[in-house]
Amino acid sequence: MYSPALIGLCEVENDSVIFDLTKRSPLRAQEYQYIVTDSPDERGIDVALLYQPHQFRLLERDEYVIAFQQQDRRPTRNILHVVGQVINGDTLDLFVCHFPSRSEGRQQTEQARLEAASVLRRKCDSIFSLRERSHILIMGDFNDHPEDKSLSQVLEAKKCEGNFKKKELYNLFYGSVTNNEKGTYKYQGRWEVLDQFIVSGNLLIPDGSVTVSGGNAEIFEAPFLLEEDNRYYGMKPFRTNQGPRFLGGFSDHLPIRMDLIIRDAVN
């Protein structure tokens, strides 16, 4: 199995952690470079992108602050925007997101996610206007389901069905999981798909110069990422900690993965 050319991380403590991960661990052999945001999040949580320079040449990077209308709302993670060139010369616009959490209740926090989605949608519209052949890949923890308002109505990320329009967004996980049979996060015994890939229609054209392999993505459910759920039965993500108690696991979310097929670009 090849190492991923691109890795999005949604909860990063600081730059030094990523430095140690990429330069002082066995991962050093993969020669990853990285970009980390500098968010106003009060817990110091940021998002990051790891990339292999021989497969993705960095052109630009930016990050967008979510300025909430509600003045007393706590700041959240910035949206990371990275522009790069893949090996056939095509440009790829990447966004790494971690939308505001549901910790104070889904309805009570919904407006914050709507505003984050609005910022992201405006940035995508700018790219659609700027690039005739726009290849947009959005990844992250959205703290909402694909059919929720923030993603389906504000971001306008549609199901992957029918004829794909080049300047529309499509959610690779919209309708892909039913009856809570699996997901990326388990809450009170129910699996939820909070982590998703959203792509522009150009990436779903089967014979395109850059295209999503099979037009879909998957949840990576390796056994070592899971443990027995003694309370709700079945399995659950093997998390790093539970409050102040260190458990020695990896994350309370499961990762998602996808493959991109890259062909000679058509000028």
C-alpha positions as CSV (number, residue, x, y, z in Angstrom):
1,M,0.0,0.0,0.0
2,Y,1.3,3.4,-0.9
3,S,1.5,6.2,1.6
4,P,-1.1,9.0,1.0
5,A,0.1,12.0,-1.1
6,L,-2.2,14.3,0.9
7,I,-3.4,14.0,4.5
8,G,-5.8,16.4,6.2
9,L,-5.8,16.6,10.0
10,C,-8.7,18.3,11.8
11,E,-7.4,18.6,15.4
12,V,-3.8,19.6,15.8
13,E,-2.4,21.1,19.0
14,N,0.4,23.1,17.5
15,D,3.1,23.2,14.9
16,S,5.7,21.4,16.9
17,V,3.5,18.3,17.2
18,I,3.3,18.1,13.4
19,F,7.1,18.8,13.1
20,D,7.8,15.8,15.4
21,L,5.3,13.6,13.5
22,T,6.8,14.3,10.1
23,K,10.5,14.8,11.0
24,R,11.1,12.7,14.1
25,S,9.0,9.7,13.7
26,P,9.1,6.8,11.2
27,L,6.9,8.9,9.0
28,R,10.0,11.0,8.2
29,A,10.8,8.4,5.4
30,Q,7.7,9.6,3.5
31,E,9.2,13.2,3.2
32,Y,6.0,15.0,4.1
33,Q,5.9,18.8,4.3
34,Y,3.1,20.4,6.2
35,I,0.9,23.5,6.6
36,V,-0.8,24.4,9.9
37,T,-3.4,27.1,10.6
38,D,-3.1,29.7,13.3
39,S,-6.7,29.7,14.5
40,P,-8.2,31.9,17.3
41,D,-9.8,28.7,18.8
42,E,-9.5,29.1,22.6
43,R,-8.3,25.5,23.1
44,G,-5.5,26.1,20.6
45,I,-6.9,23.6,18.1
46,D,-5.9,23.9,14.5
47,V,-6.2,22.0,11.2
48,A,-3.3,21.0,9.0
49,L,-2.4,19.5,5.7
50,L,0.5,17.0,5.1
51,Y,1.7,16.7,1.5
52,Q,4.4,15.0,-0.5
53,P,6.1,17.6,-2.6
54,H,7.0,15.2,-5.4
55,Q,3.3,14.6,-5.9
56,F,1.8,17.9,-4.9
57,R,3.7,21.2,-5.6
58,L,2.6,24.0,-3.2
59,L,1.5,27.2,-5.0
60,E,-0.5,29.1,-2.4
61,R,-1.9,28.8,1.0
62,D,-4.5,30.9,3.0
63,E,-6.8,30.5,5.9
64,Y,-10.1,32.0,6.6
65,V,-11.4,33.2,10.0
66,I,-15.1,32.5,10.8
67,A,-16.4,35.8,12.1
68,F,-19.6,34.9,13.9
69,Q,-22.6,37.3,14.0
70,Q,-23.2,36.3,17.6
71,Q,-20.5,38.4,19.4
72,D,-20.2,36.2,22.5
73,R,-19.6,32.9,20.6
74,R,-16.3,31.3,21.1
75,P,-13.9,31.5,18.2
76,T,-13.5,28.3,16.1
77,R,-10.9,26.8,13.8
78,N,-9.9,28.6,10.6
79,I,-10.6,27.0,7.3
80,L,-7.3,26.1,5.6
81,H,-7.1,26.6,1.8
82,V,-4.2,25.2,-0.1
83,V,-3.6,25.5,-3.8
84,G,-1.2,23.1,-5.5
85,Q,-0.2,21.5,-8.7
86,V,-0.5,17.7,-9.2
87,I,1.8,15.6,-11.3
88,N,0.0,16.3,-14.6
89,G,0.2,20.0,-14.1
90,D,-3.5,20.5,-13.1
91,T,-4.3,22.8,-10.2
92,L,-6.0,21.4,-7.1
93,D,-7.8,23.6,-4.5
94,L,-7.9,21.9,-1.1
95,F,-9.8,22.9,1.9
96,V,-9.4,21.4,5.4
97,C,-12.2,22.2,7.8
98,H,-13.3,21.6,11.4
99,F,-16.7,23.2,11.7
100,P,-17.9,24.3,15.2
101,S,-18.9,21.5,17.5
102,R,-22.3,20.4,18.8
103,S,-21.0,20.4,22.4
104,E,-23.7,22.8,23.5
105,G,-26.5,21.0,21.6
106,R,-27.1,20.5,17.9
107,Q,-29.8,23.2,17.5
108,Q,-28.0,25.7,19.8
109,T,-24.9,25.5,17.7
110,E,-26.3,25.1,14.2
111,Q,-26.0,28.8,13.3
112,A,-22.3,28.7,13.8
113,R,-21.9,25.8,11.3
114,L,-24.2,27.6,8.9
115,E,-21.9,30.6,9.0
116,A,-18.8,28.5,8.5
117,A,-20.5,26.8,5.5
118,S,-21.3,30.2,4.1
119,V,-17.7,31.3,4.2
120,L,-16.6,28.1,2.5
121,R,-19.3,28.4,-0.2
122,R,-18.1,32.0,-1.1
123,K,-14.6,30.8,-1.4
124,C,-15.7,27.9,-3.7
125,D,-17.7,30.4,-5.9
126,S,-14.6,32.5,-6.3
127,I,-12.7,29.5,-7.5
128,F,-15.4,28.6,-9.9
129,S,-15.3,32.1,-11.3
130,L,-11.5,32.1,-11.5
131,R,-10.7,28.7,-13.0
132,E,-12.5,27.2,-16.0
133,R,-11.4,23.7,-15.0
134,S,-11.7,23.9,-11.2
135,H,-10.8,20.9,-9.1
136,I,-12.0,21.5,-5.6
137,L,-11.5,18.9,-2.8
138,I,-13.0,19.7,0.6
139,M,-12.3,17.5,3.6
140,G,-12.8,17.6,7.3
141,D,-15.0,17.2,10.4
142,F,-18.1,19.1,9.7
143,N,-20.0,18.2,12.9
144,D,-23.1,17.8,10.7
145,H,-24.5,15.1,8.5
146,P,-24.4,15.3,4.7
147,E,-28.1,16.1,4.6
148,D,-28.0,18.8,7.3
149,K,-28.7,22.4,6.3
150,S,-25.1,23.6,6.6
151,L,-23.9,21.2,3.9
152,S,-26.9,20.5,1.7
153,Q,-28.4,24.0,1.6
154,V,-25.7,26.5,2.5
155,L,-22.7,24.8,1.0
156,E,-25.0,23.2,-1.6
157,A,-23.2,19.9,-1.6
158,K,-25.4,17.4,-3.5
159,K,-25.7,13.7,-3.8
160,C,-23.4,12.0,-6.3
161,E,-26.1,11.0,-8.8
162,G,-27.2,12.0,-12.3
163,N,-25.1,14.1,-14.6
164,F,-22.3,16.0,-12.8
165,K,-22.0,19.7,-13.4
166,K,-18.5,21.0,-13.4
167,K,-19.2,24.0,-11.2
168,E,-21.3,22.3,-8.5
169,L,-20.2,20.6,-5.3
170,Y,-21.0,16.9,-4.5
171,N,-20.7,15.1,-1.1
172,L,-19.1,11.7,-1.5
173,F,-20.9,10.5,1.7
174,Y,-24.4,11.8,1.0
175,G,-26.6,8.7,1.1
176,S,-23.7,6.3,1.2
177,V,-24.5,5.0,4.7
178,T,-27.9,4.0,5.9
179,N,-29.5,2.9,9.2
180,N,-26.5,4.0,11.2
181,E,-24.8,0.8,10.2
182,K,-21.4,2.5,10.3
183,G,-19.9,6.0,10.5
184,T,-16.9,8.0,11.5
185,Y,-18.1,8.9,15.0
186,K,-20.2,7.0,17.5
187,Y,-22.5,9.0,19.8
188,Q,-24.6,7.3,22.4
189,G,-24.5,4.0,20.5
190,R,-25.3,5.5,17.1
191,W,-22.8,5.8,14.3
192,E,-22.7,9.2,12.5
193,V,-20.9,10.4,9.4
194,L,-19.5,13.8,10.5
195,D,-16.2,13.5,8.5
196,Q,-16.7,13.8,4.7
197,F,-15.1,14.5,1.4
198,I,-16.9,17.1,-0.8
199,V,-15.7,17.7,-4.4
200,S,-16.4,19.8,-7.4
201,G,-18.1,18.1,-10.4
202,N,-14.9,18.1,-12.4
203,L,-13.5,15.5,-10.1
204,L,-16.4,13.1,-10.8
205,I,-16.1,13.1,-14.6
206,P,-14.9,9.5,-15.2
207,D,-12.4,10.3,-18.0
208,G,-11.3,13.7,-16.5
209,S,-7.6,14.6,-16.0
210,V,-8.1,14.4,-12.3
211,T,-10.9,12.2,-11.0
212,V,-12.1,10.4,-7.9
213,S,-11.5,6.7,-8.4
214,G,-14.8,5.0,-8.6
215,G,-16.6,8.2,-7.8
216,N,-16.6,7.4,-4.1
217,A,-14.7,7.4,-0.8
218,E,-14.7,5.1,2.2
219,I,-14.4,5.0,6.0
220,F,-11.1,3.4,7.1
221,E,-12.2,0.8,9.7
222,A,-8.9,-0.9,10.4
223,P,-9.2,-3.2,13.5
224,F,-6.5,-1.4,15.4
225,L,-8.6,1.8,15.3
226,L,-11.5,0.2,17.1
227,E,-12.3,-1.3,20.5
228,E,-15.3,-3.1,22.1
229,D,-18.2,-0.8,23.0
230,N,-19.1,-2.3,26.4
231,R,-21.9,0.2,27.0
232,Y,-23.7,0.2,23.7
233,Y,-22.3,-3.0,22.2
234,G,-20.6,-3.5,18.9
235,M,-17.4,-1.5,18.3
236,K,-16.3,2.1,18.7
237,P,-13.3,4.2,17.8
238,F,-10.3,3.6,20.1
239,R,-9.8,7.1,21.4
240,T,-6.7,8.7,22.8
241,N,-8.3,10.0,26.0
242,Q,-11.5,10.2,27.9
243,G,-11.5,13.5,29.7
244,P,-8.2,13.6,31.7
245,R,-7.8,9.8,31.5
246,F,-5.3,8.7,28.8
247,L,-6.5,5.5,27.0
248,G,-3.7,5.1,24.5
249,G,-5.8,5.0,21.4
250,F,-5.8,7.0,18.3
251,S,-8.9,9.2,17.9
252,D,-12.6,9.3,18.7
253,H,-13.2,9.7,14.9
254,L,-12.4,7.2,12.2
255,P,-10.4,8.5,9.2
256,I,-11.8,8.6,5.7
257,R,-9.9,7.9,2.5
258,M,-10.2,8.3,-1.3
259,D,-8.1,7.8,-4.4
260,L,-7.5,10.3,-7.1
261,I,-6.7,9.1,-10.7
262,I,-4.4,11.5,-12.5
263,R,-4.1,11.4,-16.3
264,D,-2.4,13.6,-18.8
265,A,-4.0,17.0,-18.7
266,V,-6.0,18.2,-21.7
267,N,-5.2,21.8,-22.6
